[in-house]
Amino acid sequence: MDAVQIANTAFAVDVFKKLAEKDKTTNIIFAPLCTSTSLALAYKAAKGDTAAQMKQGLHLENVKDVPFGFQTITADASKLSTFYSLKMVKRVYAEKSLNPTTKFDQSSYLIEKPSKMENILIEGSVNDQTKILLVNAAYFVTNWMKKFPEDQTKECPFRISKTETKPVQMMNLEATFCLGYINDLKTKILELPCHNKHMSMLILLPKDIEDDTTGLEQLEKELTPEKLLQWTNPSVMANAKVNVFLPKFKVEGEYDFKPILESLGMTNMFDENASDFSEMSETKGVILSRVIHKVSLEVVEEGTESRDVPGYRILQHKDEFKADHPFLFFFKHNKTRSIVFAGRFCSP
């Protein structure tokens, strides 16, 4: 596995855990690939301790050529928009008076122009003191390899805690999918491929709600980049006939990532007395003012009408995967094995 992909997975898990700790009962959605790519562009402008902190925080220690690595992943990921309703925006705005160097200007190959995303900037996010603004956003509507029949979608109770439920539109499909199991956490893992298998949704569903919040606390506590790669490795999963129940849902997230990045050790880039972005501008005290992140994800029935073609290692019995209580999910780009979206669904 490529060093950039390992770095992106580690960064995705770090950010997810910080968001999960902040509020244990809300839905979470963010697009790690967008964030790490735009931060990699800022990293190219950094020197000294600022660069060292970013290198460590983004897990880039083993990446030999950061701009090339991210350029390759971005080029591959941007092709996804031809198959899906997927838009990713990664931009760096610098205040004109900073006179960005030509060298840095030319590195804008990492930036994609926004299209479907509107009103990305949070109100009040730009003022006279704003020096550098990192904006990244993503929008995605699922398009499955196997369509969920719309006439099978029914209203069902979704358990948000041991004692409380909320109604949700529950999709249903019976087909052959890749299924895994984490024994010590009593957690099922299901891989749902999207159209043409360019992307997949990985769902981590504990057997039941066993704590006083959402039932995800133990799973989130155990989650590490290494374990996530181990749990979702195709070699430990098997094709099985599965009756899948999955909520139809839309989740949106809007964050200023500054406090999260600071808590991951990247403090210099926000501190006028310590920041060093001299690769971009000779002006002293240039800082990242804000890191704005906005995401919208819709999980719907849409997909291709296809016959169920059995694979090898088919388990004879039929499994049920009923996501009628909180779960974690990751959308990965299969070619680069990068996590495009990560989240938690715990309340309709």
ABEGO torsion letter per residue (X at the ends): XBAAAAAAAAAAAAAAAAAAAABAABBBBBBAAAAAAAAAAAAAABBEAAAAAAAAAAGAAABABAAAAAAAAAAAAAAAAAABBBBBBBBBBBBAAAGBBAAAAAAAAABBBBAABBGABBBGABBAABABBBBBBBBBBBBBABBBBAAABBBBBBBABAABBBBBBBBBBBBBBBBBBBAAAGBBBBBBBBBGGABBBBBBBBABBABABAGAAAAAAABBAAAAAAAABAAABBBBBBBBBBBBBBBBBBBBAAAAAAAAGBAAAABAAABBAAAABABBGBBBABBBBBBBBBBBABEBBBBBBBBBGBBABBBBBBBABBBBBBBBBAAAGBBABBBBBABX
